[in-house]
Amino acid sequence: MLFKPLLKLISIYFDVICFVLALGFGIFGAFLFSVKIGIIAIAISLLILGFVSELVSSTKGGDN
C-alpha cells in the first residue's frame, strides 16, 4: 500500500523528470565535444525550457 500513492505522485511528474534528464544528458554530451558547444547547449536548453514553461502556464491559465 505504500507504493500506490508513491507511483501516483511519480506518474504526475514523470514526463517532466524525463524531459529534464534528457536536457541534462544532452548538455553533458555537448560538453564532451567542447566547452563552447556545451555553453551553447546550455543556452539552447534554457530557451527551450523557458518556452515550454510559458506554453504550459498559458494552457493552464497561469498569469491572467
MIDO-315498 format. One record per residue: x, y, z of N, C-alpha, C, O in turn; residue in one letter. Coordinates in steps of 0.1 Angstrom, whole numbers, plus 5000, padded with zeros to 4 digits. Layout:
BEGIN
XYZXYZXYZXYZA;...
% end
This chain:
BEGIN
500849885000500050005000500950135000500450244997M;502150115003503050235003503350274989503650394986L;503450184980503850214966502850284958503150354948F;501550254960500450314952500450464952500450524942K;500450534964500550674964501850734958501850834952P;502950664960504250704955504250694940504750784933L;503650594934503650574920502650684913502950734902L;501650714920500750824915501450954915501351034905K;502250984925502951114926504051114915504251214909L;504751004913505750994903505151004889505751074880I;504050944886503450944873502951084869502851114857S;502651174879502251304876503451384870503251464860I;504651364875505851444871506751364863507851414860Y;506451244858507351164851507851224838509051214835F;506951284830507351344818508251464820509251484812D;508051544831508951654834510351604838511351654834V;510351494846511651434850512351384838513551414837I;511751324829512351264817512851384808513951374803C;512151484807512551604799513751664804514651704797F;513751694817514951754824516151664823517251714821V;515951534825517151444824517651434809518851434807L;516751444800517251444786518051574783519051564776A;517551684788518351804786519651794793520751844787L;519751744805520951724812521951634805523151674804G;521551524800522451434792522851494779523951474775F;521951574773522351644761523451744763524351764755G;523351824774524351914778525651854781526651894777I;525551744788526751664792527451614779528651624778F;526651564770527251514757527951634749528951614743G;527251744750527851864743529151904749530151944742A;529251904762530551934769531651834766532751864767F;531251714763532251614759532951654745534051614743L;532251724737532851774724533751894727534951884723F;533251994733534052104737533252194747532052184748S;533952284753533352374763532452474756531352504761V;532852524744532052624737530752564733529652624734K;530752444728529552374724528652344736527452354735I;529252314747528452294759527752414764526652414768G;528452534763527852664767526652694758525652744762I;526852674745525752694735524652604738523452644737I;524952474742523852384745523052424757521852404758A;523752484767523052534779522152644775520952644780I;522552734767521752844762520552794755519352844757A;520752704746519552654738518652574747517352584745I;519152504757518252424766517452514775516252494777S;518052624779517352724787516252794779515152824784L;516552824766515552884758514352784756513152824757L;514652654753513552554752512752544765511552534764I;513452534776512852514789511952634792510852624797L;512352754789511552874791510352884782509252914787G;510552844770509352834760508352734765507152764764F;508852614769507852514773507152554786505952524787V;507852614795507152664807506152764805505052774811S;506452864795505452964792504252894785503152934787E;504552794777503452724769502552654779501352654778L;503152584789502352514799501552614808500352584811V;502152724812501452814821500352884813499352924819S;500452904800499352974792498252874790497052914790S;498452744789497452644787496652614800495552574800T;497352634811496752604824496152734831495652724842K;496252844824495752964829496553024840495953064851G;497853034838498753094849498553234851497553274859G;499353324846499153474848498053524840498053504827D;497153594846495953654839496253794835495453854829N;
% end
